[in-house]
């Protein structure tokens, strides 16, 4: 196969050959085992790879789709729910692992809370605030509110996990997003490099954080939940991790800082609205059960 051109398209290395266009990625794990497992579970929504002779990298046909983001996202959540349904299994709850997760997340929450209080004290001591400082202080209560809710959901999750003996795990794609989902006659996920067994919440968590500005997540989550409903403890951890945003790291560039603060504030607002809508939906569902 003779290569005539090599380029990068949306961060992917694409080669043009006499046999067509192909995407090349370094080999990260044995995807054949993953794909064999998916086939046994009757999940066909992946693109089998062509092996290079020395197996140092993976070669896939290069394809594009032209669907709108909203239509593509609808299909994505349907396929994602099917992946989780097909690969569900149960294991014994390991309280040591649960406690380790709890303590790790609690430390992150407390570190963020302390960090923002220190920033608030510092910025409010300035006679004149820079735009990035002023934007943060104007919205600091939103960050504190989300951290409070984050801690509450973490505590609820921990208490529930201590009172159950079995937990659900699935095969996670680990990177489900619009960029890694091809919606043609047969839709499929690409980039299975990080795929592993784990709590089902991590896939939609990644999808939300990656594409929440591109599509309306509340309705998509309802579709996903109608196919694969989270348990109460899963929902608590899902909300906790949604609320736990990355730390805003300030530099000497006030312009870039302002953009960064705005992005974090926007994310915090979207997450709070998303959780509020979900809780309202759950409340309506519970009320209908008793009417």
C-alpha positions as CSV (number, residue, x, y, z in Angstrom):
1,X,0.0,0.0,0.0
2,X,1.8,3.1,-1.3
3,X,1.3,6.4,0.7
4,X,0.8,9.5,-1.4
5,X,-0.1,12.0,1.3
6,X,-0.1,12.3,5.1
7,X,-2.1,15.0,7.0
8,X,-3.8,15.7,10.3
9,X,-7.6,16.1,10.4
10,X,-9.3,17.0,13.7
11,X,-6.2,15.8,15.5
12,X,-6.1,12.4,13.7
13,X,-3.3,11.2,11.4
14,X,-4.7,10.5,8.0
15,X,-2.9,8.9,5.1
16,X,-4.0,8.8,1.5
17,X,-3.1,5.7,-0.5
18,X,-3.9,4.0,-3.7
19,X,-6.5,2.0,-1.7
20,X,-8.2,5.1,-0.1
21,X,-7.9,7.1,3.1
22,X,-7.0,5.6,6.4
23,X,-6.6,6.8,10.0
24,X,-3.4,5.6,11.8
25,X,-3.1,5.5,15.6
26,X,-0.4,4.0,17.8
27,X,-1.4,0.6,19.3
28,X,-2.4,1.1,22.9
29,X,-3.9,-2.2,23.9
30,X,-5.2,-5.4,22.5
31,X,-8.5,-4.2,21.0
32,X,-9.1,-7.6,19.4
33,X,-10.0,-8.9,22.9
34,X,-12.4,-6.0,23.4
35,X,-14.0,-6.5,20.1
36,X,-14.2,-10.3,20.5
37,X,-16.0,-9.7,23.8
38,X,-18.4,-7.2,22.2
39,X,-19.2,-9.7,19.5
40,X,-20.0,-12.3,22.0
41,X,-22.3,-9.8,23.8
42,X,-24.0,-9.1,20.5
43,X,-22.8,-5.5,20.3
44,X,-21.7,-4.8,16.7
45,X,-21.3,-1.0,16.8
46,X,-17.5,-0.8,16.4
47,X,-15.3,-0.7,13.4
48,X,-12.9,-3.7,13.2
49,X,-9.3,-2.6,12.6
50,X,-6.9,-3.7,9.9
51,X,-3.7,-4.9,11.4
52,X,-0.4,-3.6,10.1
53,X,2.2,-6.3,9.6
54,X,4.4,-5.3,12.6
55,X,1.3,-4.5,14.7
56,X,3.0,-1.3,16.1
57,X,0.0,0.8,15.0
58,X,-3.6,0.4,14.0
59,X,-5.2,1.3,10.7
60,X,-8.8,2.2,10.1
61,X,-10.7,3.3,7.1
62,X,-11.2,7.1,7.2
63,X,-14.9,8.0,7.0
64,X,-16.9,11.2,7.7
65,X,-20.6,11.8,8.4
66,X,-22.7,14.9,7.8
67,X,-25.5,14.5,10.4
68,X,-26.4,17.4,12.7
69,X,-25.0,17.3,16.2
70,X,-28.4,16.8,17.8
71,X,-29.4,13.9,15.6
72,X,-26.0,12.3,16.0
73,X,-26.2,12.7,19.8
74,X,-29.6,11.0,19.8
75,X,-28.1,8.0,18.1
76,X,-25.1,8.1,20.4
77,X,-27.0,7.8,23.6
78,X,-29.1,4.9,22.2
79,X,-25.9,3.0,21.2
80,X,-24.2,3.9,24.5
81,X,-27.2,2.6,26.5
82,X,-27.1,-0.6,24.4
83,X,-23.4,-1.0,25.2
84,X,-24.1,-0.8,28.9
85,X,-27.1,-3.1,28.7
86,X,-25.2,-5.8,26.7
87,X,-22.2,-5.8,29.0
88,X,-23.7,-5.4,32.5
89,X,-22.4,-7.7,35.2
90,X,-22.4,-7.6,39.0
91,X,-19.7,-7.8,41.6
92,X,-19.4,-7.7,45.3
93,X,-19.0,-4.3,46.8
94,X,-15.5,-3.8,48.2
95,X,-15.9,-1.4,51.0
96,X,-12.1,-0.6,51.1
97,X,-12.3,0.6,47.5
98,X,-15.4,2.5,48.2
99,X,-13.8,4.2,51.2
100,X,-10.7,5.1,49.1
101,X,-12.9,6.7,46.4
102,X,-14.8,8.6,49.0
103,X,-11.8,9.9,50.8
104,X,-10.1,10.9,47.5
105,X,-13.1,12.8,46.3
106,X,-13.7,14.5,49.7
107,X,-10.1,15.7,49.7
108,X,-10.6,17.2,46.2
109,X,-13.7,19.0,47.3
110,X,-12.1,20.4,50.4
111,X,-9.0,21.4,48.5
112,X,-11.2,23.3,45.9
113,X,-13.2,25.0,48.7
114,X,-10.0,26.1,50.5
115,X,-8.5,27.3,47.2
116,X,-11.4,29.5,46.2
117,X,-11.7,31.0,49.7
118,X,-8.0,31.9,49.5
119,X,-8.5,33.5,46.1
120,X,-11.6,35.4,47.3
121,X,-9.6,36.8,50.2
122,X,-6.7,37.8,47.9
123,X,-8.8,39.4,45.2
124,X,-11.1,41.3,47.6
125,X,-8.0,42.8,49.2
126,X,-7.1,44.5,45.9
127,X,-8.1,48.1,45.6
128,X,-8.9,47.5,42.0
129,X,-9.7,44.1,40.7
130,X,-8.6,42.8,37.3
131,X,-11.5,41.7,35.0
132,X,-10.8,38.0,35.6
133,X,-10.7,38.6,39.4
134,X,-14.0,40.6,39.3
135,X,-15.7,37.9,37.2
136,X,-14.7,35.2,39.6
137,X,-15.9,37.1,42.7
138,X,-19.2,38.0,41.1
139,X,-19.9,34.3,40.6
140,X,-18.0,32.8,43.5
141,X,-21.3,31.8,45.3
142,X,-22.2,29.5,42.4
143,X,-18.9,27.6,42.8
144,X,-19.5,27.3,46.6
145,X,-23.1,26.1,46.1
146,X,-21.9,23.5,43.6
147,X,-19.2,22.3,46.0
148,X,-21.7,22.1,48.8
149,X,-24.0,19.9,46.6
150,X,-21.0,17.9,45.4
151,X,-20.2,17.1,49.0
152,X,-23.8,16.2,49.8
153,X,-24.1,13.8,46.9
154,X,-20.8,12.2,47.8
155,X,-21.9,11.6,51.4
156,X,-25.2,10.2,50.2
157,X,-23.4,7.8,47.8
158,X,-21.0,6.7,50.5
159,X,-23.8,5.9,53.0
160,X,-25.7,3.9,50.3
161,X,-22.7,1.9,49.3
162,X,-22.1,0.8,52.8
163,X,-25.6,-0.7,52.9
164,X,-25.5,-2.8,49.7
165,X,-23.6,-5.9,48.9
166,X,-23.5,-5.9,45.1
167,X,-22.8,-3.3,42.5
168,X,-23.2,-3.0,38.8
169,X,-20.4,-2.7,36.3
170,X,-20.3,-2.5,32.5
171,X,-17.7,-2.3,29.7
172,X,-17.0,1.4,29.4
173,X,-16.0,3.0,26.2
174,X,-14.4,5.7,28.4
175,X,-14.4,8.4,25.6
176,X,-17.9,8.5,24.2
177,X,-18.4,11.9,22.4
178,X,-19.6,13.3,19.1
179,X,-16.0,13.3,17.7
180,X,-15.6,9.5,18.4
181,X,-19.0,8.5,17.1
182,X,-19.6,7.9,13.4
183,X,-23.3,7.9,12.3
184,X,-23.6,6.3,8.9
185,X,-25.9,3.5,7.8
186,X,-24.4,1.5,10.6
187,X,-23.4,3.8,13.5
188,X,-20.3,2.9,15.6
189,X,-17.9,4.2,18.2
190,X,-14.2,4.7,17.4
191,X,-11.3,5.1,19.8
192,X,-11.7,2.2,22.2
193,X,-8.1,2.7,23.6
194,X,-9.2,3.3,27.2
195,X,-12.0,0.8,27.3
196,X,-12.4,-1.1,30.6
197,X,-14.9,-2.4,33.1
198,X,-16.3,0.1,35.6
199,X,-19.3,2.0,36.9
200,X,-21.6,2.9,34.0
201,X,-21.8,6.6,35.0
202,X,-18.3,7.4,33.7
203,X,-19.3,7.2,30.1
204,X,-22.2,9.7,30.2
205,X,-20.0,11.8,32.5
206,X,-17.4,12.0,29.8
207,X,-20.0,12.7,27.1
208,X,-21.5,15.6,29.2
209,X,-18.2,17.3,29.9
210,X,-17.0,17.0,26.3
211,X,-20.2,18.0,24.4
212,X,-22.5,19.9,26.8
213,X,-22.2,23.1,24.8
214,X,-22.9,21.3,21.5
215,X,-26.2,19.6,22.4
216,X,-29.0,19.8,24.9
217,X,-28.0,17.2,27.6
218,X,-31.1,17.0,29.8
219,X,-33.3,15.4,27.1
220,X,-30.4,13.2,26.0
221,X,-29.9,12.0,29.5
222,X,-33.6,11.2,29.8
223,X,-33.4,9.1,26.7
224,X,-30.4,7.3,28.1
225,X,-32.1,6.7,31.4
226,X,-35.2,5.4,29.8
227,X,-33.0,2.6,28.3
228,X,-30.5,2.2,31.1
229,X,-31.6,3.7,34.4
230,X,-29.0,4.5,37.1
231,X,-29.5,3.1,40.6
232,X,-29.8,5.6,43.4
233,X,-26.1,5.2,44.4
234,X,-25.0,5.6,40.8
235,X,-27.0,8.8,40.4
236,X,-25.4,10.2,43.6
237,X,-21.9,9.6,42.3
238,X,-22.8,10.8,38.8
239,X,-24.1,14.1,40.2
240,X,-21.1,14.5,42.5
241,X,-18.6,14.0,39.7
242,X,-20.5,16.4,37.4
243,X,-20.4,19.1,40.0
244,X,-16.7,18.5,40.7
245,X,-15.1,20.8,38.1
246,X,-11.4,21.3,37.6
247,X,-9.5,23.9,39.5
248,X,-9.3,27.3,37.8
249,X,-5.5,27.9,37.5
250,X,-4.7,31.6,37.1
251,X,-1.7,32.9,35.1
252,X,-0.2,36.4,34.5
253,X,-2.4,36.8,31.4
254,X,-5.6,38.5,32.6
255,X,-7.3,38.1,29.2
256,X,-6.8,34.3,29.1
257,X,-7.8,34.1,32.7
258,X,-11.1,35.9,32.0
259,X,-11.8,33.4,29.2
260,X,-11.0,30.5,31.6
261,X,-13.1,31.8,34.4
262,X,-16.0,32.4,32.0
263,X,-15.8,28.8,30.8
264,X,-15.8,27.4,34.4
265,X,-18.7,29.6,35.4
266,X,-20.7,28.6,32.3
267,X,-20.0,24.9,33.1
268,X,-21.0,25.3,36.7
269,X,-24.3,27.0,35.7
270,X,-25.1,24.3,33.1
271,X,-24.5,21.5,35.6
272,X,-26.6,23.1,38.3
273,X,-29.5,23.5,35.8
274,X,-29.1,20.0,34.5
275,X,-29.3,18.5,38.0
276,X,-32.2,20.7,38.9
277,X,-34.1,19.4,35.8
278,X,-33.3,15.8,36.6
279,X,-34.5,16.2,40.2
280,X,-37.7,17.8,39.1
281,X,-38.3,15.0,36.6
282,X,-37.7,12.4,39.3
283,X,-40.1,14.2,41.6
284,X,-42.8,14.3,39.0
285,X,-42.3,10.6,38.3
286,X,-42.6,9.8,42.0
287,X,-45.8,11.9,42.4
288,X,-47.4,10.2,39.4
289,X,-46.8,6.8,41.1
290,X,-49.0,7.8,43.9
291,X,-51.8,9.5,41.8
